[in-house]
């Protein structure tokens, strides 16, 4: 213990005070709840975000070698994605086709083609509209979720004859393991998924039909917290699941039955004992 910590400890002991041990971020959250943010927080945040591109550019100039290659590749892909999204979401003025009416007088040849041009514009606008819909297709109901630490998700399981080895982890969140899942021998199993926290079905709500269905889960597509959670099949709030919607009877334009569709988890399954999700249509 440092000198200051010793003094605090002695003071608390003398005055019969209890020291509450909390992580640093929880102290900060508690202080923010009690006293609020500083008055110029929003302005400083705005300025910091405005400076971010300059900071990134400066970093890109300083980096050398493989780090520079990787960083520039990442920035390049981000820029392309941003440009695509902006292009897709640009508001376009849809020009409707004029009603076909019989002209009173004969039209000259140079005026006859104008109607065809208008049709072409409508067609291109339809394509642009479809592209825009496709761009906004993956706008999920919960775009941001609270980050989850590994200490919260995994519990250390001590193993070995004298219980000194600490390489095993017990998953404390809801999981999905699939149909033909077989556990490894207990001696070699690193991540233990308890039977009580394994789920095979989810309550999926269709946003347009305004009704819920109890559907089987096909797999975990993406967990926003970590790729490790995705590979382990950990289901937390904001996770994208693939669910079997064949029983809903939805068909494609060609008449084929839609088998699987994505849905986002909207609750904390480990607290509620069930999975509630919203279908992404």
C-alpha positions as CSV (number, residue, x, y, z in Angstrom):
1,X,0.0,0.0,0.0
2,X,1.1,3.6,-0.7
3,X,1.4,6.2,2.1
4,X,-1.9,7.9,1.0
5,X,-3.8,4.5,0.9
6,X,-2.5,3.7,4.4
7,X,-3.7,7.0,5.8
8,X,-7.2,6.5,4.2
9,X,-7.3,3.0,5.6
10,X,-6.4,4.2,9.2
11,X,-8.9,7.1,9.0
12,X,-11.7,4.7,7.9
13,X,-10.8,2.2,10.7
14,X,-10.8,5.0,13.3
15,X,-14.2,6.4,12.2
16,X,-15.7,2.9,11.5
17,X,-16.2,3.7,7.8
18,X,-16.5,1.0,5.2
19,X,-14.4,1.3,2.0
20,X,-16.5,0.4,-1.0
21,X,-14.3,-1.1,-3.7
22,X,-15.6,-0.3,-7.2
23,X,-14.0,-0.2,-10.6
24,X,-12.8,3.2,-11.7
25,X,-15.4,3.7,-14.4
26,X,-18.2,3.1,-11.8
27,X,-16.8,5.9,-9.6
28,X,-16.8,8.2,-12.6
29,X,-20.4,7.3,-13.5
30,X,-21.5,7.9,-9.9
31,X,-19.8,11.3,-9.8
32,X,-21.5,12.2,-13.2
33,X,-24.9,11.2,-11.8
34,X,-24.5,13.3,-8.7
35,X,-22.8,16.4,-10.1
36,X,-23.4,16.2,-13.9
37,X,-21.0,17.0,-16.7
38,X,-18.9,20.2,-17.0
39,X,-20.7,23.1,-18.7
40,X,-18.6,23.1,-21.8
41,X,-18.6,19.3,-22.3
42,X,-20.7,19.3,-25.5
43,X,-18.6,22.0,-27.1
44,X,-15.3,20.3,-26.3
45,X,-16.7,17.0,-27.6
46,X,-17.7,18.7,-30.9
47,X,-14.3,20.2,-31.3
48,X,-12.6,16.9,-30.4
49,X,-14.6,15.1,-33.1
50,X,-13.9,17.9,-35.6
51,X,-10.1,17.5,-34.9
52,X,-10.2,13.7,-35.3
53,X,-9.6,13.7,-39.2
54,X,-6.5,15.9,-38.6
55,X,-5.2,13.6,-35.9
56,X,-5.8,10.5,-38.1
57,X,-3.9,12.2,-41.0
58,X,-1.0,13.1,-38.8
59,X,-0.8,9.5,-37.5
60,X,-0.9,8.2,-41.1
61,X,2.1,10.4,-42.0
62,X,4.1,9.3,-39.0
63,X,3.6,5.5,-39.3
64,X,6.2,3.4,-41.2
65,X,6.4,-0.1,-42.6
66,X,3.7,-2.8,-42.1
67,X,1.9,-0.6,-39.5
68,X,1.5,2.1,-42.1
69,X,0.2,-0.4,-44.7
70,X,-2.4,-1.8,-42.4
71,X,-3.5,1.6,-41.1
72,X,-3.8,3.0,-44.6
73,X,-5.7,-0.1,-45.8
74,X,-8.2,0.4,-42.9
75,X,-8.7,4.1,-43.6
76,X,-9.1,3.4,-47.3
77,X,-11.9,0.8,-46.7
78,X,-13.6,3.2,-44.2
79,X,-13.6,6.0,-46.7
80,X,-15.0,3.8,-49.5
81,X,-17.8,2.6,-47.1
82,X,-18.6,6.2,-46.1
83,X,-18.8,7.4,-49.7
84,X,-21.0,4.4,-50.7
85,X,-23.4,5.1,-47.8
86,X,-23.6,8.8,-48.6
87,X,-24.2,8.1,-52.2
88,X,-26.9,5.6,-51.4
89,X,-28.7,7.9,-49.0
90,X,-28.6,11.0,-51.2
91,X,-32.1,12.3,-51.7
92,X,-33.0,12.1,-55.4
93,X,-36.0,13.9,-57.0
94,X,-38.2,11.2,-58.6
95,X,-39.6,12.4,-61.9
96,X,-43.0,10.9,-62.7
97,X,-44.0,9.9,-66.2
98,X,-46.4,12.4,-67.7
99,X,-49.9,11.0,-68.6
100,X,-50.2,9.9,-72.2
101,X,-52.7,12.1,-74.0
102,X,-53.6,12.3,-77.6
103,X,-51.9,15.4,-79.1
104,X,-54.3,17.8,-80.9
105,X,-51.7,18.4,-83.6
106,X,-49.0,16.3,-85.2
107,X,-45.8,16.3,-83.2
108,X,-42.4,16.9,-84.9
109,X,-39.9,14.0,-84.7
110,X,-37.6,15.8,-82.2
111,X,-40.5,16.1,-79.6
112,X,-41.6,12.4,-79.9
113,X,-38.5,11.1,-78.1
114,X,-39.1,13.2,-75.0
115,X,-41.6,10.9,-73.5
116,X,-39.1,8.0,-73.8
117,X,-36.5,10.0,-72.0
118,X,-38.9,10.6,-69.1
119,X,-39.5,6.8,-68.9
120,X,-35.8,6.3,-68.7
121,X,-35.5,8.7,-65.8
122,X,-38.2,7.0,-63.9
123,X,-36.5,3.6,-64.4
124,X,-33.1,5.0,-63.2
125,X,-34.9,6.6,-60.2
126,X,-36.4,3.2,-59.3
127,X,-33.0,1.6,-59.4
128,X,-31.6,4.4,-57.2
129,X,-34.5,3.9,-54.8
130,X,-33.8,0.2,-54.6
131,X,-30.1,0.9,-53.9
132,X,-31.0,3.4,-51.2
133,X,-33.2,0.7,-49.6
134,X,-30.4,-1.8,-49.8
135,X,-28.0,0.7,-48.1
136,X,-30.4,1.2,-45.2
137,X,-31.1,-2.5,-45.0
138,X,-28.7,-3.2,-42.2
139,X,-29.8,-0.2,-40.0
140,X,-30.4,-2.1,-36.8
141,X,-32.9,-1.2,-34.0
142,X,-30.0,-1.0,-31.5
143,X,-27.1,0.6,-33.2
144,X,-25.1,1.1,-30.0
145,X,-24.8,-1.3,-27.1
146,X,-22.9,-1.2,-23.8
147,X,-19.5,-2.8,-24.0
148,X,-19.1,-6.0,-22.0
149,X,-15.8,-7.0,-20.4
150,X,-14.5,-10.5,-20.4
151,X,-14.6,-10.5,-16.6
152,X,-18.3,-10.1,-16.8
153,X,-18.8,-12.8,-19.4
154,X,-16.3,-15.4,-18.3
155,X,-15.9,-16.8,-14.8
156,X,-12.5,-18.3,-13.9
157,X,-12.7,-22.1,-13.2
158,X,-9.7,-23.4,-11.2
159,X,-8.6,-26.9,-12.2
160,X,-5.8,-29.4,-11.5
161,X,-5.1,-31.5,-8.5
162,X,-4.3,-28.6,-6.2
163,X,-6.7,-26.2,-8.0
164,X,-3.8,-23.9,-9.1
165,X,-4.5,-23.8,-12.8
166,X,-6.7,-21.0,-14.0
167,X,-7.0,-21.5,-17.8
168,X,-10.6,-22.7,-17.9
169,X,-13.6,-20.3,-18.3
170,X,-17.2,-20.7,-17.5
171,X,-19.5,-18.6,-19.7
172,X,-22.1,-16.7,-17.6
173,X,-24.2,-15.4,-20.6
174,X,-26.8,-17.1,-22.8
175,X,-25.3,-19.2,-25.6
176,X,-26.3,-21.1,-28.7
177,X,-24.4,-24.3,-29.7
178,X,-26.3,-25.8,-32.6
179,X,-27.8,-29.3,-33.2
180,X,-24.9,-31.6,-33.5
181,X,-22.8,-30.1,-30.7
182,X,-20.6,-32.4,-28.7
183,X,-18.6,-31.3,-25.7
184,X,-14.8,-31.8,-25.6
185,X,-13.5,-34.1,-22.8
186,X,-13.6,-32.2,-19.5
187,X,-9.8,-32.3,-19.3
188,X,-9.4,-30.3,-22.6
189,X,-12.5,-28.0,-22.5
190,X,-11.4,-24.4,-22.2
191,X,-14.8,-22.6,-22.5
192,X,-17.6,-24.3,-20.5
193,X,-21.1,-23.5,-21.7
194,X,-23.7,-24.5,-19.0
195,X,-26.8,-26.4,-20.2
196,X,-29.1,-24.0,-18.3
197,X,-27.9,-21.1,-20.4
198,X,-28.2,-22.8,-23.8
199,X,-31.0,-21.6,-26.0
200,X,-32.5,-23.1,-29.2
201,X,-35.5,-20.7,-29.8
202,X,-36.2,-17.0,-29.6
203,X,-39.3,-14.8,-29.4
204,X,-39.0,-12.9,-32.7
205,X,-41.2,-9.8,-33.4
206,X,-42.0,-8.8,-36.9
207,X,-42.0,-5.0,-37.0
208,X,-44.5,-4.7,-39.9
209,X,-46.9,-7.5,-38.9
210,X,-46.8,-6.3,-35.3
211,X,-46.8,-9.9,-34.0
212,X,-44.3,-12.2,-32.3
213,X,-43.3,-15.8,-33.2
214,X,-41.4,-18.4,-31.3
215,X,-38.8,-19.4,-33.9
216,X,-35.8,-21.8,-33.9
217,X,-32.3,-20.2,-34.0
218,X,-30.0,-21.2,-36.9
219,X,-26.9,-19.5,-35.6
220,X,-25.2,-16.4,-34.1
221,X,-24.2,-14.1,-37.0
222,X,-22.5,-11.3,-35.1
223,X,-21.9,-10.3,-31.5
224,X,-21.0,-6.6,-31.4
225,X,-18.8,-7.1,-28.3
226,X,-16.1,-9.4,-29.7
227,X,-15.4,-11.9,-32.5
228,X,-14.6,-14.4,-29.8
229,X,-18.2,-14.1,-28.5
230,X,-19.5,-14.7,-32.0
231,X,-17.5,-17.9,-32.5
232,X,-18.5,-19.2,-29.0
233,X,-22.2,-18.4,-29.8
234,X,-22.6,-16.0,-26.8
235,X,-25.9,-14.1,-27.0
236,X,-26.0,-10.6,-25.4
237,X,-28.1,-7.5,-26.0
238,X,-27.5,-6.3,-29.6
239,X,-26.4,-9.6,-31.0
240,X,-27.5,-10.4,-34.6
241,X,-29.1,-13.9,-34.8
242,X,-30.1,-15.9,-37.9
243,X,-33.6,-17.4,-37.3
244,X,-35.7,-19.9,-39.2
245,X,-38.8,-18.1,-40.6
246,X,-40.0,-20.9,-42.9
247,X,-43.2,-21.3,-40.9
248,X,-44.2,-17.7,-41.5
249,X,-44.7,-18.5,-45.2
250,X,-42.7,-15.5,-46.5
251,X,-41.7,-15.8,-50.2
252,X,-39.3,-14.0,-52.5
253,X,-40.3,-12.3,-55.8
254,X,-39.5,-15.5,-57.6
255,X,-41.8,-17.5,-55.4
256,X,-39.2,-19.3,-53.2
257,X,-39.9,-19.7,-49.5
258,X,-37.6,-17.5,-47.3
259,X,-35.7,-19.9,-45.0
260,X,-33.5,-17.8,-42.7
261,X,-33.6,-14.1,-41.8
262,X,-31.6,-12.0,-39.3
263,X,-33.0,-10.6,-36.1
264,X,-31.4,-8.4,-33.4
265,X,-31.6,-9.3,-29.7
266,X,-33.3,-6.5,-27.7
267,X,-33.1,-7.8,-24.1
268,X,-30.6,-9.3,-21.7
269,X,-31.3,-13.1,-22.0
270,X,-29.3,-14.1,-18.9
271,X,-31.6,-11.9,-16.8
272,X,-34.9,-12.6,-18.4
273,X,-34.6,-16.4,-19.1
274,X,-35.7,-15.9,-22.7
275,X,-34.5,-14.3,-25.9
276,X,-36.5,-11.4,-27.4
277,X,-35.5,-10.3,-30.9
278,X,-36.7,-7.9,-33.6
279,X,-36.7,-9.1,-37.2
280,X,-34.6,-7.1,-39.6
281,X,-36.8,-6.6,-42.7
